[in-house]
Amino acid sequence: MAEKIIGIDLGTTNSEVAVVENGRATVIDITPGCPILPSFVGLADDGSILVGEPAKNQYVLYPERTIKSIKRQMGSADRVEMGDATYAPQEVSAIILRRLKVIAETHLGQPVNKAVITVPAYFSDAQRQATREAGEIAGLEVMRILNEPTAAALSYEANHQDHKKVLVYDLGGGTFDVSVVGIEENVVEVLASHGNNHLGGDDFDAKIVAHLVEHLKTQGVDPTGSRRAMARINRAAEIAKIALSNQPYVRIEEEYLLEKAGAPVNLSLELARQDYEEMIVGYIDETLEAVHIALKGANLTVSDIDEVLLVGGATRTPIITERLEEDLSLTVRAEVNPDLCVATGAAIQAGMLAGEEVTAVLVDITPYTFGTSVFGELNGVPYPFKYAPMIHKNTPIPVTKSEVFYTMHDNQTTVKVNVYQGEDPDALNNIPLDEFMVENLSKVPANNPIILQFALDLNGIMQVSAREKKTGLEKSIQINNALTRFQEGALETARSRINALFAHGETLEGQAIGTGSGATEHQLTAQARALVEKAQRLLDRAVENDREEMINLIEAVNDALINDDFTALAGPMAELSDILFYLES
């Protein structure tokens, strides 16, 4: 029996798994008649693992041992609590992926070891690598990390021969992105993308939650101190949001939510769709701005677009279709289930990789610019951190770009290479990804040529190398993510933890993963140094008290770096970042 590769949509709110069978992509049922797995993970009373609907159902009663919306923390160094243990975001996502893997194996009647997993087009390198690590922990070889709008376009346009330009508007539970896609003779080419990794249906829920909390406060009670009450309010908000997609009013009722002076406090409130839409109008405006940024990135105008495709459950909100049609004067297509089209497209890509008869061909892009910093002129003055882009946003991938740079001093034997992600001409305003030193260069006069190369693969993982032209001396690094690369052996440790949860139903004591030596410390050092450099540049802008605090924090960061005390970095870096945020806003 030929090996199957499955396609997985790992979503903030819901996840799905699909496979190509007999030349057709099929989304596999999680339970009879239902192909959607809620992206919830929890522990039952006896310590056994809960995934999907059972975990979602217990969230209201036991939020302290249930996790939701973990996708929003992918690529971060955060750890989340579940019962008595703590877990990295990769581990929680791996539990969801493990469940989908088992479901696919049951459906197919054979082992499944390979998968294509989708991510938002605007996911960073760190978030993509974290997704790949989650797959590895779950026992899957991740064959491709695929952009969600690209997958959706594959799903809509499989076996179509039309020549068209399509706008894919993807609004899920936790993320938003928009892509401009060209389709010609079964070739699907992403021309440009833009988006926001922290905008989605969860934010719509949060607006309703805030409205309900304020209503309760008028009754003299504040529910925010009760995790259980807030979990019930969150669930009620989500149910109300879904109902308002199909009806103009909804009644929100939660009996005995809290107590006040020994008496029960009930939540009872009617919410109108018009009032709800006014709550979220700012978010909708932001998505429409992103649409025009993506069009500009593709060098197209609205008149060049043939149609709009809707992806993600949050697009069922009626105002979204109304605003898109009003803003673009185009009919919006939603005939393919917006919850399932990403998984279907992932399965189509998986089928291609498995050598199955699937007609579409895929050309993807990078949604970010990557570059380095050089000594140059910024705003008319010499500046040591001028941004030098190497791979520009919306470049088709895979791609390799090389540029030549030159040493500044006679007999210069070392060069420091900083790698950034972003668009700002000041490198320090971009995201530092990593840094490395090229040493033992030839002792020659200034202007010794150093060839810098950036290579970005189909999964958004980048190799950076610097080579002295004269001698061929070379130093290179692989940038897997900015903060959370698991140290060697930690993936196997994480896999063992997750296997134990499934096999034995035991809660395990949490152990920090990714806080030891290796890439994590190296990249934390790069970020800390970039933060200090930026803070020193902005000292003159600060008032006296802030300036003194900044100096103290800079010293604390430097002391931690000198002593290799990486646990001591987090506090002063966070405080320093907060001050810089307000200075720049």
matplotlib code that plots the C-alpha trace (Angstrom):
import matplotlib.pyplot as plt

x = [0.0, 1.4, 2.5, 0.0, 0.8, -1.9, -2.8, -3.5, -5.0, -3.7, -6.0, -6.4, -10.0, -10.5, -8.2, -8.9, -7.1, -7.6, -6.1, -6.3, -8.2, -8.9, -7.7, -10.0, -9.2, -11.4, -11.6, -11.8, -14.5, -13.4, -16.7, -19.4, -20.6, -18.3, -14.8, -13.8, -11.6, -11.8, -8.2, -8.6, -6.4, -7.1, -6.6, -9.5, -10.1, -8.0, -5.2, -5.9, -5.5, -8.5, -8.4, -11.1, -14.7, -14.2, -11.5, -13.7, -16.6, -14.6, -13.0, -15.9, -15.6, -11.8, -10.1, -7.0, -6.4, -7.5, -5.7, -7.2, -5.9, -2.3, -1.6, -1.3, 1.7, 3.6, 7.0, 7.2, 9.2, 6.0, 5.0, 1.4, -0.1, -2.3, -2.9, 0.3, 2.6, 3.7, 4.1, 5.8, 3.3, 4.9, 4.0, 0.4, 0.1, 1.7, -1.1, -3.6, -1.5, -1.1, -4.9, -5.3, -2.6, -4.5, -7.8, -6.2, -4.6, -7.9, -9.6, -7.0, -6.2, -2.5, 0.3, 0.7, 4.2, 4.2, 2.2, 1.8, 0.8, -0.6, 0.2, -1.0, 0.9, 2.1, 3.6, 7.2, 10.2, 9.9, 6.3, 6.9, 9.7, 7.7, 4.9, 7.5, 8.7, 5.2, 4.8, 8.1, 7.0, 3.7, 5.7, 5.2, 7.8, 6.6, 7.1, 6.0, 4.9, 2.2, 0.6, -3.1, -4.3, -2.3, -3.9, -7.3, -6.6, -5.6, -8.9, -11.1, -9.2, -8.3, -8.8, -9.9, -8.3, -9.3, -6.8, -7.5, -6.3, -7.9, -7.9, -7.9, -9.3, -8.4, -9.8, -9.6, -10.0, -6.6, -4.9, -5.7, -4.0, -4.8, -3.1, -3.2, -3.0, -2.5, -4.1, -3.2, -3.5, -3.5, -0.5, -1.3, 1.1, 1.0, 1.9, 1.7, 0.6, -0.1, -1.8, -1.8, -0.9, -2.9, -6.3, -9.2, -12.4, -11.0, -10.7, -14.3, -15.2, -13.1, -15.2, -18.4, -16.7, -15.8, -19.4, -20.7, -18.2, -19.2, -22.9, -22.2, -20.2, -23.4, -24.9, -22.2, -20.1, -16.8, -16.3, -12.7, -11.4, -13.1, -11.4, -14.5, -16.9, -14.7, -14.6, -18.4, -18.5, -16.0, -18.1, -21.3, -19.6, -18.5, -22.0, -23.5, -21.0, -21.9, -25.6, -25.4, -24.1, -27.6, -29.9, -30.2, -30.5, -29.3, -30.1, -27.2, -28.1, -25.8, -27.6, -25.8, -22.6, -21.5, -22.6, -23.1, -23.8, -24.8, -27.3, -26.8, -26.0, -27.4, -26.2, -29.1, -28.6, -29.8, -27.2, -28.0, -26.0, -25.7, -24.2, -21.8, -20.7, -19.9, -17.7, -15.6, -15.6, -12.0, -10.8, -12.7, -11.1, -7.7, -8.3, -9.4, -6.2, -4.3, -6.2, -4.9, -1.4, -1.4, -2.7, 0.0, 2.6, 1.4, 1.5, -2.3, -5.4, -8.9, -9.9, -7.3, -8.9, -11.5, -12.9, -12.6, -12.4, -13.4, -11.4, -11.8, -14.9, -14.8, -15.7, -19.2, -19.8, -22.1, -20.4, -17.3, -18.9, -20.8, -17.7, -15.6, -18.2, -18.7, -15.0, -13.9, -17.1, -16.6, -18.8, -17.4, -17.2, -17.9, -19.2, -16.4, -16.7, -14.4, -13.6, -12.5, -10.9, -7.5, -7.3, -8.5, -5.7, -3.1, -4.2, -3.9, -0.3, 0.3, -1.0, 1.4, 4.3, 3.2, 3.1, -0.6, -2.6, -3.3, -3.2, -2.4, 1.1, 2.1, 4.4, 4.6, 6.2, 7.9, 5.6, 8.6, 11.8, 15.1, 18.4, 21.4, 22.8, 25.6, 27.4, 25.7, 23.8, 20.3, 18.4, 21.4, 23.8, 26.3, 24.7, 26.1, 22.8, 21.4, 19.1, 20.3, 17.5, 18.6, 15.4, 12.4, 8.8, 6.7, 9.7, 8.8, 10.4, 12.6, 15.1, 18.8, 20.2, 23.8, 25.3, 28.9, 29.8, 33.2, 35.3, 35.8, 39.3, 42.8, 43.8, 40.2, 40.1, 36.5, 33.1, 29.9, 26.8, 23.4, 20.2, 16.9, 13.3, 11.3, 10.9, 12.2, 15.4, 16.7, 17.8, 17.3, 13.6, 13.3, 13.2, 16.7, 16.8, 20.4, 24.0, 27.4, 31.1, 33.4, 36.9, 40.5, 40.0, 43.0, 45.0, 44.5, 43.6, 40.0, 37.3, 38.0, 35.0, 32.7, 29.9, 26.8, 24.2, 20.6, 18.8, 15.1, 13.4, 9.8, 9.1, 10.4, 13.6, 16.7, 20.4, 22.8, 26.5, 29.3, 32.4, 35.6, 36.0, 39.8, 40.3, 36.9, 36.8, 33.2, 30.9, 27.2, 24.2, 20.7, 17.9, 15.1, 13.4, 14.0, 13.6, 12.3, 14.5, 14.5, 18.0, 19.4, 17.6, 14.7, 12.4, 12.8, 12.1, 8.9, 7.9, 8.3, 6.1, 3.3, 3.5, 3.2, 0.1, -1.6, -0.3, -0.7, -3.1, -0.6, 0.0, 3.7, 5.7, 6.6, 10.2, 11.5, 12.4, 14.6, 16.2, 19.6, 22.6, 22.7, 20.7, 18.3, 21.1, 22.8, 19.7, 18.7, 22.1, 21.5, 18.1, 19.5, 22.4, 20.0, 17.7, 20.6, 21.9, 18.4, 17.9, 21.3, 20.2, 16.9, 18.3, 18.2, 14.4, 13.6, 12.7, 15.1, 13.4, 12.9, 16.5, 17.9, 15.7, 16.9, 20.5, 19.9, 18.1, 20.9, 23.4, 21.3, 21.1, 24.8, 25.6, 23.4, 25.2, 28.7, 27.7, 25.9, 22.9, 20.1, 17.4, 18.2, 17.6, 13.9, 12.9, 15.1, 14.6, 10.8, 10.9, 13.3, 11.1, 8.1, 9.9, 11.1, 7.6, 6.2, 9.2, 8.5, 4.7]
y = [0.0, 3.4, 5.7, 8.5, 12.1, 13.9, 17.6, 19.4, 22.8, 23.5, 26.3, 28.6, 27.6, 24.4, 22.0, 19.5, 16.7, 15.7, 13.3, 12.7, 9.5, 8.4, 11.8, 13.8, 15.6, 14.4, 16.1, 13.2, 13.1, 13.5, 12.1, 10.8, 13.7, 16.3, 17.0, 19.7, 19.2, 22.1, 23.2, 22.5, 20.3, 19.4, 16.9, 14.9, 14.3, 11.1, 12.8, 11.4, 13.6, 15.3, 16.7, 18.5, 18.6, 16.9, 19.4, 22.3, 21.0, 20.9, 24.4, 26.1, 24.0, 23.5, 26.3, 25.8, 22.4, 23.3, 25.1, 26.9, 29.1, 27.9, 28.9, 32.5, 31.6, 29.5, 30.9, 32.4, 31.3, 31.2, 28.2, 27.4, 25.6, 22.5, 21.0, 20.7, 20.8, 23.4, 22.9, 24.7, 25.8, 23.2, 20.4, 21.5, 21.8, 18.4, 16.9, 18.2, 17.0, 13.6, 13.2, 14.2, 11.7, 8.9, 9.9, 9.8, 6.4, 4.9, 6.3, 5.0, 1.7, 2.3, 4.2, 7.9, 9.4, 12.4, 15.6, 19.0, 21.5, 25.0, 28.3, 31.9, 33.5, 36.2, 33.7, 34.6, 32.3, 31.5, 30.5, 28.3, 26.5, 26.0, 24.5, 22.1, 21.1, 20.4, 18.0, 16.3, 15.9, 14.4, 11.8, 13.4, 14.2, 17.7, 17.6, 21.2, 24.2, 25.7, 29.2, 29.0, 31.3, 29.4, 26.1, 27.8, 28.9, 25.3, 24.1, 26.5, 26.2, 22.5, 21.3, 24.8, 26.1, 29.8, 32.6, 34.9, 37.1, 36.2, 37.9, 35.3, 36.9, 34.6, 35.5, 32.6, 32.4, 33.9, 35.2, 37.2, 37.4, 38.4, 37.1, 38.1, 34.9, 34.4, 31.3, 30.2, 26.7, 25.0, 27.0, 28.8, 31.6, 33.8, 37.4, 39.2, 38.8, 40.9, 40.3, 40.3, 37.2, 38.5, 39.4, 37.0, 35.7, 35.5, 39.3, 39.5, 37.3, 39.6, 42.6, 40.8, 39.6, 43.2, 44.3, 41.5, 42.3, 46.0, 44.9, 42.8, 45.6, 47.8, 45.1, 45.6, 42.5, 42.1, 38.6, 39.1, 37.6, 34.2, 32.0, 29.8, 32.8, 34.3, 30.9, 30.8, 34.4, 33.5, 30.5, 32.6, 35.3, 32.8, 31.3, 34.8, 35.7, 32.6, 33.2, 36.8, 35.5, 34.3, 36.4, 40.1, 39.6, 37.0, 36.5, 35.8, 33.8, 32.4, 31.5, 31.5, 33.0, 34.5, 35.2, 38.6, 38.8, 35.1, 35.7, 34.3, 36.7, 35.8, 37.1, 38.1, 40.4, 40.9, 41.8, 43.2, 42.4, 46.1, 46.8, 43.8, 45.0, 48.5, 46.8, 45.1, 47.8, 48.8, 45.2, 45.1, 48.4, 47.0, 44.0, 46.2, 48.3, 45.0, 44.2, 47.3, 46.8, 43.4, 44.7, 47.3, 44.7, 42.7, 45.9, 45.5, 47.6, 46.5, 46.5, 43.7, 41.3, 38.8, 37.5, 37.3, 34.0, 33.8, 31.5, 31.0, 30.7, 34.3, 35.4, 34.2, 37.5, 39.3, 42.7, 41.3, 40.3, 43.5, 45.7, 43.7, 43.9, 47.6, 48.4, 46.3, 46.2, 42.5, 39.4, 37.4, 33.6, 31.4, 28.2, 26.2, 25.7, 28.4, 26.1, 23.2, 24.7, 25.1, 21.5, 20.4, 22.5, 21.1, 17.6, 18.6, 19.7, 16.5, 14.5, 16.3, 15.4, 11.8, 11.6, 11.3, 12.6, 16.2, 18.9, 22.1, 23.5, 25.8, 28.9, 30.5, 33.7, 35.1, 37.6, 39.3, 41.2, 39.7, 41.6, 42.7, 45.9, 48.0, 51.2, 53.8, 57.0, 57.2, 60.5, 62.3, 61.3, 58.3, 55.5, 52.0, 50.1, 51.0, 48.2, 46.4, 44.1, 40.9, 39.0, 41.4, 40.8, 39.0, 37.3, 33.8, 31.0, 29.1, 31.9, 32.6, 36.1, 37.2, 40.7, 41.9, 44.1, 45.5, 45.8, 49.3, 49.3, 48.2, 44.8, 44.1, 40.4, 40.1, 40.9, 40.7, 39.7, 40.7, 39.2, 41.0, 40.6, 43.7, 46.7, 49.7, 51.4, 51.5, 47.9, 48.3, 48.9, 45.5, 42.0, 40.6, 37.0, 36.0, 37.1, 35.5, 36.5, 35.8, 35.6, 35.2, 37.4, 38.3, 41.3, 43.5, 47.1, 48.2, 47.3, 43.5, 42.0, 39.8, 38.0, 37.6, 35.0, 34.5, 31.3, 30.9, 27.5, 26.5, 26.3, 29.8, 28.4, 30.4, 29.7, 32.7, 32.6, 35.1, 34.3, 36.2, 36.5, 36.5, 33.2, 31.4, 31.5, 31.0, 31.1, 30.1, 29.6, 28.2, 30.5, 28.2, 30.8, 33.8, 32.5, 29.0, 26.5, 23.4, 22.4, 19.1, 16.2, 18.3, 17.3, 13.7, 14.6, 16.5, 13.6, 11.2, 13.5, 13.7, 9.9, 9.3, 11.5, 9.5, 6.1, 6.2, 9.1, 10.6, 14.2, 14.8, 17.4, 20.2, 20.8, 23.9, 23.1, 25.4, 27.3, 25.6, 26.2, 26.4, 28.4, 29.7, 31.4, 32.6, 34.2, 35.7, 37.3, 38.8, 40.2, 41.6, 43.4, 44.8, 46.1, 47.7, 49.4, 50.7, 51.9, 53.8, 55.5, 56.7, 57.8, 61.5, 61.2, 60.1, 62.3, 62.2, 59.5, 57.2, 57.9, 56.7, 53.6, 52.9, 53.2, 50.8, 48.3, 48.5, 47.7, 44.8, 43.3, 43.8, 42.2, 39.2, 38.8, 39.0, 36.4, 34.2, 34.4, 34.0, 33.5, 37.1, 38.6, 38.3, 40.9, 43.8, 43.1, 43.2, 46.4, 48.0, 47.0, 48.6, 51.9, 52.0, 51.2, 54.3, 56.4, 55.6, 55.8]
z = [0.0, -1.0, 1.8, 2.4, 3.2, 5.1, 5.1, 8.4, 9.1, 12.6, 13.6, 16.6, 17.2, 15.2, 13.4, 10.5, 8.7, 5.1, 2.5, -1.2, -2.0, -5.6, -6.9, -4.6, -1.3, 1.6, 5.0, 7.5, 10.1, 13.7, 14.9, 12.5, 10.4, 12.0, 10.4, 12.9, 16.0, 18.5, 19.2, 23.0, 25.1, 28.7, 31.6, 33.0, 36.7, 36.5, 34.7, 31.2, 28.2, 26.5, 23.0, 21.0, 22.1, 25.5, 26.4, 25.1, 27.2, 30.4, 29.9, 31.5, 34.7, 34.8, 32.9, 35.1, 33.4, 29.9, 27.1, 24.1, 21.3, 21.7, 18.1, 19.2, 21.4, 18.8, 18.2, 21.7, 24.7, 26.8, 28.8, 29.6, 32.7, 32.4, 35.8, 37.8, 34.7, 32.3, 28.6, 25.6, 22.9, 20.6, 23.0, 23.2, 19.4, 19.2, 21.3, 18.7, 15.8, 17.5, 17.7, 14.1, 13.1, 14.9, 13.3, 9.9, 10.6, 11.7, 8.6, 6.2, 8.0, 7.7, 9.6, 8.8, 9.3, 7.0, 6.8, 5.2, 7.9, 7.1, 8.8, 8.3, 5.4, 7.8, 10.3, 11.1, 10.8, 14.5, 14.3, 11.3, 13.0, 16.1, 14.0, 12.4, 15.9, 17.0, 14.1, 14.9, 18.6, 17.3, 15.3, 11.9, 9.3, 8.2, 4.4, 3.9, 5.8, 3.6, 3.7, 4.6, 1.8, -0.7, 0.5, 0.2, -3.4, -4.2, -2.8, -4.7, -8.0, -8.2, -11.8, -13.0, -16.2, -15.7, -15.9, -13.0, -10.2, -6.9, -3.5, -0.6, 2.6, 5.5, 8.9, 11.4, 15.2, 16.0, 12.8, 9.7, 6.4, 2.9, -0.3, -3.9, -6.0, -9.7, -11.3, -14.8, -16.3, -12.9, -11.6, -8.4, -7.7, -4.6, -5.7, -2.3, 1.3, 4.3, 7.6, 11.4, 13.5, 16.4, 14.9, 14.5, 15.9, 19.4, 19.3, 18.3, 21.3, 23.5, 22.5, 23.6, 26.8, 27.7, 27.0, 29.3, 32.0, 32.0, 32.2, 35.3, 36.9, 36.7, 38.9, 41.4, 40.6, 38.9, 37.4, 36.3, 39.5, 38.9, 36.2, 36.1, 35.6, 32.9, 31.1, 31.1, 29.8, 27.1, 26.0, 26.0, 23.9, 21.3, 21.1, 20.8, 18.0, 16.0, 16.5, 15.3, 11.9, 11.2, 13.3, 14.2, 18.0, 20.5, 24.2, 26.4, 29.5, 32.2, 35.5, 38.8, 37.4, 40.7, 44.2, 45.8, 49.5, 49.4, 46.6, 43.0, 40.2, 36.8, 33.5, 31.2, 28.3, 24.7, 22.1, 18.7, 15.6, 14.9, 18.3, 17.9, 14.5, 15.9, 18.5, 15.8, 13.1, 13.9, 13.3, 10.0, 9.0, 9.7, 7.5, 4.6, 5.0, 4.7, 1.5, -0.2, 1.1, -0.4, -3.7, -3.7, -3.0, -6.1, -8.2, -8.9, -8.4, -7.3, -11.0, -11.7, -9.2, -10.6, -7.4, -3.6, -1.7, 1.9, 4.3, 8.0, 10.2, 11.3, 7.7, 8.4, 10.1, 7.7, 7.9, 6.4, 3.2, 3.1, 3.6, 1.1, -1.6, -0.9, -0.8, -3.8, -5.9, -6.4, -5.6, -2.7, -3.2, -0.3, -1.9, -0.4, 3.4, 4.8, 7.8, 5.6, 2.4, 4.0, 5.1, 1.6, 0.0, 2.4, 1.3, -2.4, -1.7, 0.2, -2.7, -5.1, -2.8, -2.6, -6.4, -6.7, -9.6, -8.6, -11.3, -9.5, -9.3, -6.5, -6.4, -2.9, -1.5, 1.6, 3.4, 5.1, 4.2, 5.6, 5.7, 7.6, 9.1, 7.6, 8.2, 5.9, 5.8, 7.4, 7.3, 5.9, 8.7, 9.1, 11.0, 12.0, 11.8, 8.4, 7.2, 4.0, 2.7, 1.1, 0.4, -0.1, 0.9, -1.7, -3.3, -4.7, -2.7, -2.6, -3.2, -2.7, -2.8, -2.5, -2.1, -1.6, 1.4, 2.3, 5.5, 6.8, 8.3, 7.2, 8.6, 9.8, 10.8, 12.0, 10.7, 12.7, 10.7, 12.2, 10.6, 10.8, 9.7, 8.9, 6.6, 8.6, 7.2, 10.7, 11.4, 15.2, 14.6, 12.9, 14.6, 15.3, 14.3, 14.9, 14.7, 14.0, 13.7, 10.8, 12.1, 10.9, 7.8, 5.7, 7.0, 4.0, 3.4, 3.9, 1.3, 1.6, -0.2, 2.0, 0.1, 2.2, 1.1, 2.3, 1.3, 2.1, 1.6, 0.9, 4.7, 5.4, 7.1, 6.2, 5.8, 6.1, 5.1, 4.8, 2.7, 2.2, -1.5, -1.4, 0.5, 0.5, 4.3, 5.2, 8.3, 8.2, 10.4, 10.0, 11.4, 12.6, 14.8, 17.0, 20.5, 21.0, 19.1, 21.2, 22.3, 21.0, 22.6, 23.8, 20.9, 22.0, 25.6, 24.5, 22.4, 25.3, 27.5, 25.0, 24.3, 28.1, 28.3, 25.6, 26.6, 30.4, 31.1, 33.6, 34.4, 34.2, 36.0, 33.7, 32.9, 31.1, 27.5, 25.4, 28.3, 28.2, 25.9, 22.1, 19.7, 22.4, 24.3, 21.1, 19.8, 23.2, 23.2, 19.8, 20.8, 24.1, 22.4, 19.8, 22.5, 24.4, 21.2, 20.5, 24.1, 24.0, 20.8, 22.4, 25.8, 24.8, 24.1, 27.6, 30.6, 33.5, 35.6, 32.5, 31.5, 34.9, 34.8, 31.2, 32.2, 35.2, 32.9, 30.3, 33.0, 34.2, 30.7, 30.1, 33.5, 32.7, 29.3, 30.9, 33.5, 30.9, 33.2, 30.7, 33.2, 34.5, 31.0, 30.8, 33.5, 32.4, 28.7, 29.2, 31.2, 28.7, 25.8, 27.5, 28.0, 24.4, 23.2, 24.9, 23.8, 20.1, 20.2]

ax = plt.figure().add_subplot(projection="3d")
ax.plot(x, y, z, "-o")
ax.set_aspect("equal")
plt.show()
